[in-house]
Amino acid sequence: MLALPLAVEGLNLRPTLFRGLSADEAARSPLAPLVTDEEARRERGTRPIHLRIDGKWYDATGWADRHPGGRYVLEWADGYDVTNAFHTIHLFGGAKARNALHRLPPADLAWRERREAVLPPIERVAGNGEPTGMDRFMWVGEKFVQLASPPVAEPPEPLPVAAAEGLPWQPEAGGAAVGAVGESALKRDLEELLHRHFASPAEYKATPEHWARIGGAFALWACCLAGWTAGSLPATLALPFAQWLLFSPTVHESSHSTLSTTPWVNKAAAFCGLPFIYNPYIWWPQHIVSHHQYTNDDALDVDLHHLRPARLHPGNEVDDGYSGANFIFKGFFSTIGMSVLWPIRVLQRKSTGRWYENCVTPKPEAVSDAEFALSLLPAAFVMVWPWLRVLSGEINALEGFFVWWYPWAVTGAIWTVMTQVSHVQEDCQRPPTGDVDDYFRWQIESALDYSVGSEVVPKLTASLSLQSMHHVMPSVCGVHFARLYPEYKAICEKHGVRLNTRKDLSDAW
């Protein structure tokens, strides 16, 4: 955020300064900050944007069009407590961000019904509920996987570990309140690290080499998708790998606005995860509002619950039928869940599967159901196209099943391997080593880094191989992480911060 121009408190200057101007012209005027947020909302027909930061509600409606990250970022965060995200995202420009924040008017919450400021704590279904059609499909697949990977003799007992509960920066019971993220010497050293290497936010966004990789990956993906549509076997075999190579430098980065300082570029790049990885409208609330703010809190981090019955945290209960084969097989279809099944449940306001009463990570309220439904069209096309070819007689049913199944299965397997190693390790789920009020310490100690000396691996893993850096400086493009890592490691050692590392991806997996 940039500092807002100084407003004259208590004066309503709009009648004289803006007489004769349309609402849009007034909003573009240098004196626009003098218009109250409520006036701007009424005249322009925009929905209010209320954010909770450090225990206070702010009205960002009038400021949203000048937010450097784009209006849509604030709209998608509307109604939530974003305290933790605010402090990590603005690590480089913290002083300017705080200055802008303190100039925002307080939010008037009385005129509409408010939901909780945090996603509600996960409520589990007693006895795991009745099996769904997808459950039965998964069980059939698991039987095939078990032929090569027998299930464990007995499921493990739950461990008495609650590493991510009761920390000062987390919500109180029921999401009633949240503590402020405190200043710390660790945070100040991390901020100074960024200022030593970058003069402005534009310098820590994507490099020309990164954009060249995006261009090459997009061309490869487009060729493979066209070949898959036309029935080319080589293109079909290469398609899921091309999808990941496109996803890696674009989607995860753009969800944190790290590609560009131009907001629409970041928003557009978020759709490069379609059709075979995930829908960005449902992913953004889960990733930013839930996972990045409450990492490894099994009550609030939705990431720990979307691969059930996988047990991704000691606090998760053990489900009946738990086995490694189940996890492997469901991993094959994790992407079809995030692109198709999960978005459909969002439109129906239904929970995830049979394990939870309320695990519905919602789309942003600013995204209409019609707009959201349109975003499902790419996934709908690849779901039905192979079967249309079967019905036309071009291919037989067995070939149709392969053409349909293969891209989802392989993309899901890549996704599962790349993403599930970064926080599920036992050493990532222990209590913080130092001050429990230090949110930045927790972000580092609840993540895992691997292949830390490599320039190539971060580019192939969407910077997920250096996860702890990404969690404390999420607005920095991952292409810079390998260069910064030696100094970052020294800062962690200086403050006694636990760095969880593995030699490489295979060691982590």
C-alpha positions as CSV (number, residue, x, y, z in Angstrom):
1,M,0.0,0.0,0.0
2,L,1.0,3.6,-0.6
3,A,0.4,6.4,1.9
4,L,-2.9,8.1,1.4
5,P,-2.9,11.9,1.0
6,L,-3.8,13.7,4.2
7,A,-7.5,14.1,4.7
8,V,-9.2,17.0,6.6
9,E,-11.0,15.2,9.4
10,G,-14.5,16.4,10.0
11,L,-14.9,18.5,6.9
12,N,-17.3,17.5,4.1
13,L,-15.7,19.2,1.1
14,R,-17.5,17.2,-1.6
15,P,-20.3,19.7,-2.4
16,T,-17.8,22.4,-3.6
17,L,-14.8,20.5,-4.8
18,F,-16.7,17.9,-6.8
19,R,-19.8,19.9,-8.0
20,G,-20.5,19.1,-11.6
21,L,-18.3,16.0,-11.7
22,S,-19.5,12.5,-12.3
23,A,-18.8,9.9,-9.7
24,D,-16.1,8.3,-11.8
25,E,-14.5,11.7,-12.5
26,A,-14.5,12.5,-8.8
27,A,-12.9,9.1,-8.0
28,R,-10.1,9.9,-10.4
29,S,-9.5,13.4,-9.0
30,P,-6.3,14.0,-6.9
31,L,-8.7,15.1,-4.2
32,A,-10.7,11.9,-4.2
33,P,-9.5,10.8,-0.8
34,L,-11.5,13.7,0.7
35,V,-14.7,11.9,-0.4
36,T,-15.8,9.6,2.3
37,D,-15.8,5.8,1.6
38,E,-19.5,5.6,2.2
39,E,-20.2,8.4,-0.3
40,A,-18.0,6.8,-2.9
41,R,-19.8,3.5,-2.4
42,R,-23.2,5.0,-2.8
43,E,-22.5,7.1,-5.9
44,R,-20.5,4.4,-7.8
45,G,-22.6,1.5,-6.8
46,T,-19.6,-0.5,-5.4
47,R,-19.9,-3.0,-2.7
48,P,-18.1,-2.1,0.6
49,I,-14.8,-3.6,1.4
50,H,-14.2,-4.3,5.1
51,L,-11.0,-5.7,6.4
52,R,-10.0,-6.6,9.9
53,I,-6.3,-6.0,10.8
54,D,-4.7,-6.0,14.2
55,G,-8.1,-6.3,15.9
56,K,-9.7,-3.3,14.1
57,W,-12.2,-3.2,11.3
58,Y,-11.3,-0.8,8.4
59,D,-13.4,0.4,5.4
60,A,-11.1,0.2,2.3
61,T,-13.9,0.9,-0.2
62,G,-12.6,4.4,-1.2
63,W,-9.0,3.3,-1.2
64,A,-9.4,0.1,-3.2
65,D,-8.9,1.6,-6.6
66,R,-5.5,3.0,-5.5
67,H,-4.3,-0.2,-3.9
68,P,-1.1,-1.2,-5.7
69,G,-2.1,-4.9,-5.6
70,G,-5.4,-4.1,-7.3
71,R,-8.9,-3.6,-6.2
72,Y,-9.8,-7.3,-6.7
73,V,-7.3,-8.4,-4.0
74,L,-9.1,-6.3,-1.4
75,E,-12.5,-7.4,-2.7
76,W,-11.5,-11.0,-2.4
77,A,-10.4,-10.4,1.2
78,D,-13.6,-8.5,2.1
79,G,-15.0,-9.5,5.5
80,Y,-12.0,-11.4,6.8
81,D,-9.3,-10.9,9.3
82,V,-6.1,-10.5,7.3
83,T,-3.8,-9.4,10.0
84,N,-1.1,-12.0,9.4
85,A,-1.3,-11.6,5.6
86,F,-1.0,-7.8,5.9
87,H,2.2,-8.0,7.8
88,T,4.0,-10.6,5.6
89,I,2.8,-9.2,2.3
90,H,4.0,-5.7,3.3
91,L,7.3,-6.8,4.7
92,F,9.2,-4.5,2.3
93,G,7.0,-1.5,2.6
94,G,5.7,-1.9,6.1
95,A,5.9,1.7,7.1
96,K,3.9,2.9,4.1
97,A,1.4,0.2,4.5
98,R,0.8,1.0,8.1
99,N,0.5,4.7,7.3
100,A,-2.1,4.0,4.7
101,L,-4.0,1.7,7.0
102,H,-4.2,4.1,9.8
103,R,-5.7,6.7,7.5
104,L,-8.6,4.4,6.5
105,P,-11.9,5.1,8.2
106,P,-13.4,2.6,10.6
107,A,-15.8,0.1,9.0
108,D,-19.5,0.6,9.8
109,L,-20.6,-3.0,10.3
110,A,-24.1,-2.2,11.5
111,W,-25.9,-2.0,8.2
112,R,-25.4,-5.6,7.0
113,E,-25.1,-9.0,8.5
114,R,-21.5,-10.0,9.0
115,R,-20.0,-13.5,8.9
116,E,-17.1,-14.5,11.1
117,A,-13.8,-12.8,10.4
118,V,-12.0,-16.1,10.0
119,L,-13.1,-19.3,8.2
120,P,-15.0,-21.2,10.9
121,P,-13.1,-23.9,12.7
122,I,-13.5,-27.3,11.0
123,E,-16.5,-29.3,12.3
124,R,-16.1,-33.0,11.6
125,V,-18.9,-35.4,10.9
126,A,-19.3,-38.1,13.7
127,G,-18.5,-41.5,12.3
128,N,-17.3,-40.0,9.0
129,G,-20.9,-40.0,7.6
130,E,-22.3,-42.0,4.8
131,P,-20.0,-42.8,1.8
132,T,-20.5,-40.8,-1.3
133,G,-20.3,-41.9,-4.9
134,M,-16.8,-40.4,-5.1
135,D,-15.8,-42.4,-2.0
136,R,-16.9,-45.7,-3.7
137,F,-14.9,-44.7,-6.8
138,M,-11.9,-44.0,-4.7
139,W,-12.2,-47.3,-2.9
140,V,-12.2,-49.2,-6.2
141,G,-9.1,-47.3,-7.3
142,E,-7.4,-48.0,-3.9
143,K,-7.8,-51.7,-4.3
144,F,-5.8,-51.5,-7.5
145,V,-3.0,-49.4,-5.9
146,Q,-2.9,-51.8,-2.9
147,L,-1.9,-54.7,-5.2
148,A,1.5,-52.9,-5.4
149,S,1.3,-51.1,-2.0
150,P,-0.3,-53.2,0.7
151,P,-2.1,-51.2,3.4
152,V,-0.6,-50.7,6.8
153,A,-1.4,-53.4,9.4
154,E,-2.9,-50.9,11.8
155,P,-3.6,-47.2,11.5
156,P,-1.3,-45.1,13.8
157,E,-2.7,-43.6,17.0
158,P,-3.3,-39.9,17.1
159,L,-0.3,-38.0,18.6
160,P,-0.8,-35.6,21.5
161,V,0.5,-32.7,19.6
162,A,-1.1,-29.3,19.2
163,A,1.7,-27.3,17.8
164,A,-0.3,-24.6,16.2
165,E,-2.9,-23.8,18.8
166,G,-3.2,-21.1,21.4
167,L,-0.5,-18.8,19.8
168,P,-1.0,-15.1,20.4
169,W,-1.6,-14.1,16.8
170,Q,-4.4,-16.7,16.3
171,P,-8.1,-16.2,16.7
172,E,-9.7,-16.9,20.0
173,A,-12.3,-19.6,20.3
174,G,-15.0,-19.1,17.7
175,G,-13.0,-16.5,15.8
176,A,-14.1,-13.8,18.2
177,A,-10.8,-11.9,18.3
178,V,-7.3,-12.0,17.0
179,G,-4.1,-10.6,18.4
180,A,-1.8,-8.2,16.6
181,V,1.3,-9.5,14.9
182,G,4.1,-8.1,17.1
183,E,7.3,-6.4,15.9
184,S,10.5,-8.5,16.4
185,A,14.2,-8.3,15.7
186,L,13.7,-11.2,13.3
187,K,11.1,-9.3,11.3
188,R,13.3,-6.2,11.1
189,D,16.3,-8.2,9.9
190,L,14.2,-9.8,7.2
191,E,12.9,-6.4,6.1
192,E,16.4,-5.1,6.0
193,L,17.4,-8.1,3.8
194,L,14.9,-7.0,1.2
195,H,16.0,-3.4,1.3
196,R,19.6,-4.4,0.8
197,H,18.7,-6.1,-2.5
198,F,15.8,-4.2,-3.9
199,A,15.1,-0.5,-4.3
200,S,11.4,-0.9,-5.0
201,P,8.7,-3.6,-5.2
202,A,9.1,-3.7,-9.0
203,E,12.6,-5.1,-8.6
204,Y,11.5,-8.2,-6.6
205,K,8.8,-9.2,-9.1
206,A,9.4,-11.5,-12.1
207,T,12.6,-11.1,-14.1
208,P,12.8,-11.1,-17.9
209,E,14.2,-14.7,-17.7
210,H,11.1,-15.7,-15.7
211,W,8.8,-14.1,-18.3
212,A,10.6,-15.9,-21.1
213,R,10.0,-19.2,-19.3
214,I,6.3,-18.3,-19.0
215,G,6.2,-17.7,-22.8
216,G,7.9,-21.0,-23.6
217,A,5.7,-22.9,-21.2
218,F,2.5,-21.4,-22.5
219,A,3.4,-22.3,-26.1
220,L,4.2,-25.9,-25.1
221,W,1.0,-26.2,-23.1
222,A,-1.1,-24.7,-26.0
223,C,0.5,-27.2,-28.4
224,C,-0.1,-30.1,-26.1
225,L,-3.7,-29.2,-25.4
226,A,-4.4,-28.8,-29.1
227,G,-2.8,-32.1,-29.8
228,W,-4.8,-33.8,-27.0
229,T,-8.0,-32.4,-28.5
230,A,-7.0,-33.8,-31.9
231,G,-6.1,-37.2,-30.6
232,S,-2.3,-37.1,-30.6
233,L,-0.8,-39.7,-28.3
234,P,2.6,-37.8,-27.7
235,A,0.7,-34.6,-27.0
236,T,-1.6,-36.4,-24.5
237,L,1.4,-38.0,-22.7
238,A,3.1,-34.6,-22.4
239,L,0.0,-32.5,-21.5
240,P,0.1,-32.9,-17.7
241,F,3.8,-32.0,-17.6
242,A,3.2,-29.0,-19.8
243,Q,0.4,-27.9,-17.5
244,W,2.7,-28.0,-14.5
245,L,5.5,-26.2,-16.4
246,L,3.0,-23.4,-17.1
247,F,1.5,-23.5,-13.6
248,S,4.9,-23.3,-11.9
249,P,6.1,-19.9,-13.0
250,T,2.6,-18.3,-13.1
251,V,-0.3,-19.4,-10.9
252,H,1.3,-19.8,-7.4
253,E,3.3,-16.6,-8.0
254,S,0.3,-14.6,-9.3
255,S,-1.9,-15.7,-6.3
256,H,0.5,-13.6,-4.2
257,S,0.8,-10.8,-6.8
258,T,4.5,-11.5,-7.3
259,L,4.7,-11.5,-11.1
260,S,4.0,-7.9,-11.8
261,T,3.2,-4.6,-10.3
262,T,0.2,-4.4,-12.7
263,P,-2.8,-6.0,-11.0
264,W,-4.6,-7.3,-14.1
265,V,-1.5,-9.2,-15.1
266,N,-1.4,-11.1,-11.8
267,K,-5.1,-11.8,-12.0
268,A,-5.0,-13.1,-15.5
269,A,-2.0,-15.4,-14.8
270,A,-4.0,-17.0,-11.9
271,F,-6.1,-18.7,-14.6
272,C,-3.1,-20.6,-16.0
273,G,-4.0,-23.4,-13.5
274,L,-7.0,-24.2,-15.7
275,P,-8.2,-26.7,-16.7
276,F,-6.2,-29.4,-15.0
277,I,-5.0,-28.0,-11.6
278,Y,-7.4,-25.7,-9.8
279,N,-9.9,-22.9,-10.1
280,P,-8.4,-19.7,-8.8
281,Y,-11.6,-18.3,-7.4
282,I,-11.9,-21.0,-4.7
283,W,-8.1,-21.4,-4.3
284,W,-7.4,-17.8,-3.3
285,P,-9.5,-17.7,-0.1
286,Q,-8.1,-21.1,1.0
287,H,-4.5,-20.2,0.2
288,I,-4.3,-16.6,1.4
289,V,-7.0,-16.3,4.1
290,S,-6.6,-19.8,5.6
291,H,-3.3,-21.6,4.8
292,H,-0.9,-18.6,4.8
293,Q,-2.4,-17.1,7.9
294,Y,-3.0,-20.2,10.1
295,T,-0.3,-22.6,8.8
296,N,-0.6,-26.1,10.3
297,D,-3.5,-25.1,12.6
298,D,-5.7,-28.2,12.0
299,A,-8.8,-26.2,13.0
300,L,-8.2,-23.3,10.6
301,D,-5.8,-24.4,7.9
302,V,-8.1,-25.9,5.2
303,D,-5.1,-27.3,3.3
304,L,-4.9,-30.0,6.0
305,H,-8.3,-31.3,5.1
306,H,-8.8,-31.5,1.4
307,L,-6.9,-34.8,0.9
308,R,-8.9,-36.9,3.4
309,P,-8.6,-39.5,4.6
310,A,-4.9,-38.6,4.5
311,R,-3.6,-37.6,7.9
312,L,-1.7,-34.4,7.3
313,H,-1.3,-33.2,10.9
314,P,-1.1,-34.9,14.3
315,G,-4.3,-33.2,15.3
316,N,-6.3,-34.9,12.5
317,E,-8.3,-37.9,13.6
318,V,-7.6,-41.2,12.0
319,D,-10.3,-42.3,9.5
320,D,-11.5,-45.8,8.9
321,G,-9.8,-47.4,5.9
322,Y,-6.7,-45.2,6.4
323,S,-3.8,-46.4,4.2
324,G,-1.0,-45.2,2.2
325,A,-2.7,-46.5,-1.0
326,N,-5.7,-44.4,-0.3
327,F,-3.5,-41.3,-0.1
328,I,-1.7,-42.2,-3.3
329,F,-4.8,-42.8,-5.3
330,K,-6.6,-39.8,-4.0
331,G,-3.6,-37.7,-4.9
332,F,-4.1,-38.8,-8.5
333,F,-7.4,-37.0,-8.4
334,S,-6.7,-34.1,-6.2
335,T,-6.7,-31.7,-9.2
336,I,-10.1,-32.9,-10.5
337,G,-11.3,-32.2,-7.0
338,M,-10.0,-28.6,-7.1
339,S,-11.1,-27.9,-10.6
340,V,-14.5,-29.6,-10.8
341,L,-15.9,-31.2,-7.6
342,W,-14.9,-28.5,-5.1
343,P,-16.2,-25.6,-7.3
344,I,-19.5,-27.4,-7.8
345,R,-19.9,-27.9,-4.1
346,V,-19.2,-24.1,-3.6
347,L,-22.0,-23.3,-6.0
348,Q,-24.3,-25.7,-4.1
349,R,-23.1,-24.4,-0.7
350,K,-22.3,-28.0,0.3
351,S,-19.4,-29.2,2.4
352,T,-16.5,-31.3,1.3
353,G,-17.4,-34.9,1.1
354,R,-18.6,-36.8,4.0
355,W,-16.0,-35.9,6.6
356,Y,-17.0,-32.3,7.5
357,E,-20.1,-30.3,8.3
358,N,-18.7,-27.0,7.2
359,C,-15.5,-27.4,5.1
360,V,-16.7,-25.1,2.3
361,T,-13.9,-22.7,1.3
362,P,-16.1,-20.1,-0.4
363,K,-15.5,-18.1,-3.5
364,P,-15.0,-14.3,-2.8
365,E,-18.3,-12.6,-2.3
366,A,-17.3,-10.0,-5.0
367,V,-17.3,-12.9,-7.6
368,S,-20.8,-13.5,-8.8
369,D,-22.2,-17.0,-9.2
370,A,-22.5,-16.3,-13.0
371,E,-18.8,-15.3,-13.2
372,F,-17.8,-18.2,-11.1
373,A,-19.8,-20.6,-13.3
374,L,-18.1,-19.2,-16.5
375,S,-14.7,-20.1,-14.9
376,L,-15.8,-23.7,-14.8
377,L,-16.1,-23.9,-18.6
378,P,-12.4,-25.0,-19.3
379,A,-12.7,-27.9,-16.9
380,A,-16.1,-28.8,-18.3
381,F,-14.7,-29.0,-21.8
382,V,-11.9,-31.4,-20.9
383,M,-14.3,-33.5,-18.9
384,V,-16.7,-34.1,-21.7
385,W,-14.5,-33.9,-24.9
386,P,-13.1,-37.5,-24.7
387,W,-16.6,-38.9,-24.3
388,L,-17.9,-36.8,-27.2
389,R,-15.2,-38.5,-29.3
390,V,-16.3,-41.9,-28.1
391,L,-20.0,-41.1,-29.0
392,S,-18.9,-39.9,-32.4
393,G,-17.2,-43.3,-33.0
394,E,-13.8,-41.7,-33.4
395,I,-12.3,-43.7,-30.5
396,N,-13.5,-46.6,-28.5
397,A,-14.6,-46.4,-24.8
398,L,-11.2,-47.7,-23.5
399,E,-9.3,-45.1,-25.4
400,G,-11.8,-42.5,-24.3
401,F,-11.3,-43.4,-20.7
402,F,-7.5,-43.2,-21.1
403,V,-7.6,-39.8,-22.8
404,W,-9.9,-38.5,-20.0
405,W,-8.1,-40.1,-17.1
406,Y,-4.5,-39.6,-17.9
407,P,-4.2,-35.8,-17.7
408,W,-6.1,-35.6,-14.4
409,A,-4.2,-38.5,-12.8
410,V,-0.7,-37.4,-13.7
411,T,-1.3,-33.7,-13.0
412,G,-2.8,-34.7,-9.6
413,A,0.2,-36.9,-8.9
414,I,2.6,-34.1,-9.7
415,W,0.6,-31.7,-7.6
416,T,0.5,-34.0,-4.6
417,V,4.2,-34.7,-4.6
418,M,5.2,-31.0,-5.1
419,T,2.8,-29.5,-2.5
420,Q,2.3,-32.0,0.3
421,V,5.9,-32.3,1.5
422,S,6.3,-28.7,2.6
423,H,4.3,-28.6,5.9
424,V,3.4,-32.1,6.9
425,Q,6.9,-33.1,8.3
426,E,7.0,-33.8,12.0
427,D,9.6,-31.1,12.5
428,C,7.3,-28.5,10.9
429,Q,4.6,-29.3,13.4
430,R,6.4,-28.7,16.7
431,P,5.9,-25.6,18.8
432,P,8.0,-22.5,18.0
433,T,11.5,-22.5,19.5
434,G,11.4,-18.9,20.7
435,D,8.9,-16.1,21.4
436,V,5.4,-17.5,20.7
437,D,4.3,-14.0,19.8
438,D,6.7,-13.9,16.8
439,Y,4.5,-14.7,13.8
440,F,7.4,-14.6,11.4
441,R,9.3,-17.3,13.4
442,W,6.3,-19.6,13.2
443,Q,6.0,-19.1,9.5
444,I,9.6,-20.3,9.1
445,E,9.5,-23.1,11.6
446,S,6.2,-24.6,10.2
447,A,7.6,-25.0,6.7
448,L,10.2,-27.1,4.9
449,D,13.0,-26.2,2.5
450,Y,14.7,-28.7,0.2
451,S,17.3,-28.5,-2.6
452,V,18.3,-25.1,-1.1
453,G,21.5,-24.7,-3.2
454,S,19.7,-25.3,-6.5
455,E,18.9,-22.6,-9.0
456,V,16.8,-25.0,-11.1
457,V,14.5,-26.8,-8.5
458,P,12.7,-23.6,-7.3
459,K,11.8,-22.9,-11.0
460,L,10.3,-26.3,-11.4
461,T,8.4,-26.4,-8.1
462,A,6.7,-23.0,-8.1
463,S,9.3,-21.9,-5.5
464,L,7.7,-24.4,-3.1
465,S,11.1,-26.0,-2.5
466,L,12.0,-22.9,-0.4
467,Q,8.7,-22.7,1.4
468,S,9.8,-21.0,4.6
469,M,11.1,-18.0,2.6
470,H,7.9,-17.8,0.6
471,H,5.9,-17.7,3.8
472,V,7.7,-14.8,5.4
473,M,8.1,-12.8,2.1
474,P,5.1,-13.9,0.0
475,S,5.1,-10.8,-2.2
476,V,8.6,-11.6,-3.5
477,C,8.8,-13.7,-6.7
478,G,10.4,-17.0,-6.0
479,V,12.9,-16.5,-8.8
480,H,15.0,-14.4,-6.3
481,F,15.0,-16.9,-3.4
482,A,18.1,-18.9,-4.3
483,R,20.2,-15.8,-4.4
484,L,18.8,-14.5,-1.1
485,Y,18.9,-17.8,0.8
486,P,22.5,-17.6,2.2
487,E,21.7,-14.3,3.9
488,Y,18.3,-15.5,4.9
489,K,19.8,-18.6,6.5
490,A,22.3,-16.5,8.4
491,I,19.5,-14.3,9.8
492,C,17.6,-17.5,11.0
493,E,20.8,-18.8,12.7
494,K,21.4,-15.4,14.3
495,H,17.9,-15.5,16.0
496,G,17.9,-19.2,16.7
497,V,15.1,-20.0,14.3
498,R,14.7,-23.6,13.4
499,L,15.2,-24.2,9.6
500,N,13.6,-27.5,8.6
501,T,15.5,-28.7,5.5
502,R,15.9,-31.9,3.4
503,K,18.5,-32.7,0.8
504,D,16.1,-32.9,-2.1
505,L,12.5,-33.6,-3.1
506,S,12.9,-37.4,-2.9
507,D,14.3,-37.0,0.7
508,A,11.4,-34.7,1.6
509,W,8.8,-37.1,0.0
